[in-house]
Amino acid sequence: MAARPSLASGIALAAAVVFLATAFRDGWNRGGTDFPNYYTAARLVRQGAPLRYYYDWTWFQRQVNYAGIENQLAGYIPQTPLTMLPIVPLARFAPQTAKRAWLIGNLVFLAITLIMLSRVTRLGLAPIALLAFAGWSSLSVNFLLGQYYVFLLFLLTLAFYCMHLGKARAGGVAMGIACGLKLYGAPFLLYFAVKRRHKELAGMAAALFALAALAIAIFGWTDVAAFATQILPRSLAGETIDPYHPGNAALPTLLRRTFVMEPELNPHPLVANAPGAYFFLQTFVTVALLLVPLLALRSSKDSKRDFAWFVLVLLLASPNTASYTFILLLLPISLLLDEASILERVSLIALYIALTLPTPRDWSWLFPKLWLLPALVAVAGRPYWRLLRWRTAAAAMSIAICLGALSAAIRLASYRQEPGRRYERIAVERGALYSSSPAVLRSGIVYESMGAGHYVLRWLHENRIDRFAFDGEALHPVALAPNGPIQFELVAHRASTLLLLDLSTGKAVPQPGVARDDALRPVPSPDGKWLAFTVQQSGSKQVWLRPAPGGPAAPLTGGACNSFSPAWELDSKAIVFASDCDRGLGMSALYRARLP
């Protein structure tokens, strides 16, 4: 009997040594995403920068460069106002030093997590460590990128550990901290309410209230409210970066690829361009995924399996997942293995390993993990279906249908007001994530765009698009005359410089002056009769028009998304602008609005 524990301990120790010599070492020596996002935000907190700017892609990119991080596209969306809080003490150090401190901290968090899991199960420390290393790919990516999910796993495990020891309020507080920092676990408010776990519910609510108060104290009410009304709703809808990319193995992504056409990111939907079906199904599926399991859990007394199954349900309902996310499976799988049969153990471990493996690029369009995760939920939830009353389940499905229909009606009304239904799409390139800040010339349109590792300038002319790349981030092009040249800001080596670009030669020369971002400044038409400007209201930005001598203003764009950066065509008969409608938040494309 003693040989098996010794063998397991030896294998776990060998795996730990290999991990330290490979994945941990690579993360220790290399920069790259995603740690710079957290680190830059932490530096901005120490500098007292307004929160609302964190969610502006180009502004945040500038700060990343100022922090000493080069050749790295970055962004803070969809993080909460306090996601960066654990990194703030490290922001006084250089980026790589701070990352190394974070990696050491993550080793400590992982070790404590394994110890806690060994104490709330009968598996033992070595088998749980082997289970963690069985998810090698997911664990490695967390350390390579300096990601957040080992720390989040620690918080979720701490929540269950406290509840298991009878410290209900402390468990609720830990869950509230996890929710406030990363939004995972928010539905546990419903879980605690349905299970009548009043102490946990009170602890979680108190933690969320305290974190909200802290965010307001740091950033002010206006910026926190802006996050709640402008950033949070679209983040929950999965509208971050590329909401059609199969690398995000989430239900909203699959539904978008199936039913929503987007010229650059999804020109050929899998079934049809039927946004109404997408709006209905996204809400219906999310509500049903949460409501039906909660009804099944209501009468269950198996606290360990209940908690584990609900964590799996939350991962399935999440609007955003990535390879590093699946390290969170270590918690529910450990709890489920504790009392599982041999067949169930084999199924759980096989699904866990498959979910933590990288998805081959050629298979990603099949969303394999999105089929494996429901299978895992089904295996773990098998005992609950007999607890579910079918009349209650039917009532829950009816509620989900009604909410789906209501959501579809509201969102379709907004969808019809978006630029894509009313105006011409221009500068279309397959796979382009971001196009903004158009500058109109006689020869065409110059605009900023995301390239491979940098922001670049692109020139739309003569039915083709040319690209101008520089050693740094090329931002905010401005046409100084109808024939050029183009003035732009180059952010490189912790400095911002104005340059003049000659489109005919592709050469850029420095220009005296200080770069300014005039995105909200009214733009007069060349004939002097109109002003175009960007207005922030009702949770979104819209382009408006007003007669230049004065008079009532009217919106040019609409929808529950952002349209901005207007630029007049030289004949004053059309406006070119950027809009992130049908795309990731802030990840805009270009439109042309022809005026009567």
N, C-alpha and C positions, 0 to 999 in steps of 0.2 A: 504493500500500500504506500510505503514511503517513496518508492521509486518514481511513481507517477508525478507527485508534486515536485520532486527534485528535477525530473525531466522537463516539466512545464516551466519551472523557474529558470533552468538553464537556457531553454529556447527563448524565453522572454528576455533574459539578460542579453543573449546574443543579438536578438532583434533590436534591443535598445542601443547596443553598441553600433550596429550597422546604421541605425537611424541617425545617431549623432554624427557618424562619419560621412553620411551622404546628405540627406534632406536638411538636417539642421546645419551642417557645415555650409551647404550651398546658400541657405538663407542668411547665414552669418556673413558670408563674403560678398553677396550680391544684393543690389538694390532692386528697383522695379516695383511694380504694383504689388499689393494694394496699400502697403503701409504708408507711402507718401501722402495719400489722401487723409488718413487720420492724423499724421504728423503735422501736415500743413494746417489743418483745421485747429489743432492744439496750439500751434504757434500763433494763429490769429486770435484765439481766445486770450492768450497772454498779452497780445497787443491791443485788445479791446476793439477788434474790428466788428462791424455790424453783421449780424447773422444773415441778413437777407442777401448779402453779396456772396456768401459761401456757395449758394446754389446757382450762381451765374458761371457758366462753363469757362468763358474766357478770362473773367476776373480771377477766378480761382486758379486757372492755369498760370496766370501771371505770378500769383503768390507762391505757387509751387517752385517756379524758377527763382524767385527772390529768396526762397528757403535754401537754395543751393542744390536743387534736384534738377538735373538736365536730362534731355531726351526722354521725357516721360509725360505722356498724356494722362491727365488726372481730372477728377471731378468729385464733388462731395455728395451729389444726389445718389441714392435716396436716404442718406443717413439722417438720424434724428438730431435735434439741436444739441444733445448731450452725448452722442456716440463717441466723440473724441475725448470725453472727460478722463478716462483712465490713462490717456497718452499725455495729458497736459503736464504732469511732472517731468516727463521725458523730453519735452519740447525745448528745454534749455540746452540740450546737447545737439551735436551735429547729426544729420539724418541717419547715417549708418550706425553711429554709436547708440542713438535712440532705438533703432531697430534691434540691435543686439541686446539691449536691456529688455526690450519687449519680448524677444525670443526666450531669454532666460526666464522672464516672468511666466511665459506660456508653458515652459517645462515644469515650473512649479505648479501652475494651475492644473496641468495634465496629471502630475503625480498625485496631487490632492484629490482630484476627481477619481482616479483609480482606487485610491485608498477608501474614499467614501463609498464607492460602488461595491468594494469588497466587504464593507461593513453592513450594507443593507441587503446583501444577497449571500448565498451560500457557495458562490463560485470560487472564491479565493482570489488573492491579488494577482498571482501569476496568470491564471486563465483570463482574467479581465484585461491584463496587460497584453496578452496574446490576441485577444479580440480587438483591442485598439490598434495593434500593429497589422492585424488582418485587413483593416481599412487603410492600408499603407498609402495609397494614392491621395486620398482625401486628407489624411494627416500630414503628408509631406507637403502638399500644396499650401496648407495653412502656415507652415513654418517657412516655406520658400518665399511666399508673398508677404509674410508678416500679417496674416489675416486675423480676424476677430473671433473666429468661431470656437477655438479652444477655450478662450475666456468665457464665451457664452455658454459652452457646454459645462464649464465649471459652475456658473451661476445657476443653471437649471438643475444640475445635480445637487448643488447646495440646497436649493429649494426643497427637493424631495427628501434629502437627508434630514433636514430640520423637521419636516413633517413626519417622517418615519420615527424620529426620536420623540415625537409628541410636542415639539416646539412649533406649534401651528402658526402663530403670528410671525415668527422669524422666517418660516418657510414662505409665507405670503410676501414678506418684505423682500426676500431674495428674488422671488418671481417678479415682483414689481420693479426691481432694479433691472433685471434682464429685459423686461418690456420697455422700460423707459430709455434704456441705452440702445436697443436694437429692434424694438417692436415685436420680436418673437415672444410669444407667450401672452399677448394681449387677450386672446379668447379664454385664457384661464380665469378671467373675471367671471365669465359665464359658467365655466366648469365648477368653480367654487360655489357659485350661487345655486346651480342645479343640484350639486351634491350636498348642499346645506352645510358647507364648510365655512361657517361665519367668521371664525378667527383668521383663517387664511385670507378670506375675502377682505376683511378689515385691514390686515397687514399689507396686502397688495395695494389696496386703494390708498392707504396712508403713504406707502412708498412712492406711488405715482404722483400723488398730490405734492409730496416733498420735492420730487424731481422737477415737476412743473414749476413750482415756486422757485427752485434753484435756477432753472432756465430763464425765467422772467427776471430774476435778480441779476443774471449775467448779461442777458441780451436785451431785456426790456419787453414789455407786453406786445408792442407793435410787431416786432420781428418774430416772436413766438407765434402770434396769431397769424402772421403771414405764412409761416410754415404749415400751420394747421389747415389753412384754407387754400393754399396754392400748391404746396409740395406734397403733403400727406395724401390727399385724395388720389392724385395721379400715381404716386408710388404704390398705393394699395391696389391700383388697377394694373400694376406691372408695367407702367409706361416709363421705363428707365433705359437709357442708352438705346439699344435696338430691341423694341418689344416684339419683334418677329423672329429673333435669332433662336434656333433650336438648342443652342448651348444653354439657354435658360429653360431647363426642363420643368416648366410650370404650366398649369392648365390654361391660364390666360394667353400664354404664348402660342400654344397649340391651337386654341380657338381663333386667335388673330390670324395665324397662318392659314387657317381653314376658311375663314369667312370675310377677311378684310383685305382689300387691295390697296397697296401703297406702291407708287411707281418705282421707287428706288429700292425699298427694303423687302417688298413682297408683291412683285408685279403680277404673279400668277397664283392666286389663292388655290388651296387644295381642292375645294368644292365649288365655291362661287363667291362673288363679291356681294355678301349679304350682311352688312353691318348690324342690321336689326337682330339677326340670329345670334351674332356675337354678343351684343349687349344683353340679350335675354339669357343666353346660356352662361355667360360669365357670372352674373348675379345668381341665377338659379343653382348652378353647380356649387358655388361657394357657400350659399346659405344651406343647401341640402347637406353638404359635406360636414358642416358644423352642427346643424340642428339635429339630424337623425342620430349621430353618435351620442350627443348629449342626452337625448331621450333614452337611449339604451343604457347609458352609464348611470342614469338617475337612480335605479334600484340596485345597482351592483355594490357589493361590500368588499370587493377585492381591490384595495387601495393601490397596490403595487401595479397590477395589470391595468387598472383604470388609468392611472397616470401615464404609463408607458403607451397605451393605445392612443390616448388623446394627443400625446406628443407626435405620434406618427400621423394622426389625422391633420394636425396643424402643418406639418411639413408638406402633406399632400395639398392642402388648401393654400399654401404660401404662393404669393404672386411672383416671387423671385427665388431661384435656387442656382447653385453653381457647384462645381466639384468639391469645393471646400465646405459647403453647407452640410454634406452628408456625414461629417464627423459627429454631428449631433445625434446620429442614430446609435452611437455607443451607449447612451443612457437608456433609451427604451429597450434596446436589444438585450442589454445586461439584465434588466429587470424581468423581461419576459423569459429569458433562458433559465432563470432561477427555479421555476417550477414547471418547465415545459417537458413534454414527452420527447422520446428520442426522435421521432419523425418530425415533430414541431421544431426541435432544436436544429436539425439538419436544414429544414426549410428556412428558418430565421437566419442562420449563419450564411447560407448560400445567398439569400437575397441581400443581406447586409454587405457581403463582399462584392456582389455584382453592382450594387448601388454606389459603392465607394470607388470602383474602378473607373478609369477615364473612358469616355465614350469615343470610339473611333470616328474620325471626321466623316467618313463615308456613311456612317450609320446615324448621324445626329438628326437627320431630317425625319427619321422614324420615331424620335422621342423615346428611346428604349427605357430610360429611367422613369419616364412618366407612366409606363406600363408596369414596371417592377415595383414602384412604390404602392400603387393600389393593391398589388398582389400581397405585399408585406402587410398593409393595413387589413386585408381580408384574412390572412393567416392569423395575425395577432387578435383580430376581432371576432373570430369564430364563436367563442362562448357567449357573445353579447346578443346575437341575433334572436336567441330564444327569450331574452329579457324584453325584447321590443314588442309592444302591442301594435298590431297592424293598423288598428284604427288611429292610434296616435301617430304612427308613421305616415299614414295617408294624410292626416291633418298637417303634419310638418311639410310634406311634399306640396300640399296645396298652398301653404304659406310661401314656400320657395317659388312656386309658379307665379303667384300673385306679385311677389316682390320682383321677380325677373321681368314680368310684363310691365310693371310700373317703371322699373329702371330702363327698360328698352324704350318706352315711350318718351321719357324725359331726355335720355341721351340721344335718341334719334332727332328730337326737336333741336337739340344743340348741334348735332352732326350736320344738319341741313344748313346751318348758318356758317359753317367752317369755310375757309378759302377754297378747299378742294372741290366744293360743290359749285363754286361761283366764279372762280378765276383760273387763269392759265398757269400751269406748272412749267417752270423753266429750269434750265441747267440740270437736267435729269441725268444722273450717273448711277448705274447699277451698284448697289451696296454703299452708296455715299451716306454717311451718318450725319453730317453737319455742313450746312451752307448758310452764311449770314453776312451781314454788313455789306450789301451791294453798293457798288460805286458805278454810276452809269457814264459811259463815254459814247462818242459817235461810233467807235469801232465795236462796241459791245459792252459787257458788264464784267467788272472785276469784283471778286468777293472772297471772303475768308472761308477756309474749309479745313477739315481734319485730314491730315495725311498720315503716313506711316511714322508715328512717333512725334510728329510736330504739327502745328497749325501752319498751313500753307496758303498762298494766294492762287486763285484760279481765274482764268480769263475766258469768258464765253464770247466767241466771235466766229463769224463765218461758218456756223453750224459745227463748230468743234470747241473743245475745252482744253486750253493749255494750262500747265501747272508751273508755278514758281516756288521753289523751296529754298530755305535759308538755314543758316546755323542758328536756330532758335525758333521762336514762335512769331509768325507774321500775323498781325492783328489789325483790325479796323482800317481797311483801305479807304481812301478818300480821293476823289477825282478833283484835282486842282484847276483843271480846265477841260473843256469838252474833248480835246484831243490828248489829254494827259499832261504831265505825268501823274502817277499814282503815289500819293503819300501814305505811308503805313507805319505802324509801330512794330519794331522788332524787339522782343524780350529774350535776352540771352545773357548768361553769365551774371545773373543777379542784377541786371540793369535793363532799362528801357530806353530805346533810341528811336528817333524819327529818321526814316529813310525815304528817298525818292526813287521810284522804280520806273525805268524806261522800258515800256512793253516791247518795243521793237528789238532791243538788244538783250533784254532780261537782266540788265545790270542795275544794281541799287547803290546809291551813294548817300552818305549821312547828310542830314539837314539840321540846322540849329533849331532849337525849340523843345517844348515839352509835350509829350503825347497827352491827348485828352479824349475821354470817352463821352461823346455828345449824343448818346443813344436816345435820350429823352428830349433833346432840343428840337423845337419845331423846324421843319424843313420847308422853305418856300418853293413854290413851283417856279420854273424858269421864266414864265410870263408874269410872275408877280401877283397872280390872282388868288392863289390858294396856299394854305399851310397844311402840311401833313405832320402828325405827331403821334406819339405812343401814350396811351392812357392805361394806368393800372386800376382796375376796378373789378369787383365781384370775383376775386380769385384768379383773374387772368389779365394779360396785357392785350390791348387791341389798338389797331391803327385807326385814327380819326382824321376827318377833314374839316376845315373851317375856311370861309372866305377871308382873304388876307386883310381887307379893310376892316373886318369885324363882322360878326353875325353869328348865327347859331351853328354849333359844330354837330357833325353827324358821324356815326361809326362806319368805317369802310369794311371792317372785318367783324366776325363774331365767333361764337362757340366757346366751349369750356376748355380752351387751350390758349396758347400765346401767339400773337402776331406782333411784329415789331420791326425796327430798322427800316423805315420807309425811305425810298430814294426816287426822285422824279426822273422820268425819261425826258429827253431834251425838248420834245415838242409839247410838254405839259399835258399830254393826253393819257398818260398811264403812270402808275406807281409800281415799282418793284419793291417787294418786302420779304421778310423771312417769317416763317410760321412753323411751329412744332406740332400742329394738329395731325392726328393719326400716327404720330411718331413718339419717340422718347421725350421726356420733359426737357425742354431747352435744346433738343437736337433738331434744329430747324432745317427746312428746305426753302427754296425760293419760288415766289409767285409773281405774276404780273396782273395787276388790276387795271383794265382799260376803263376810263371814265367816260360818261355820256358827254 
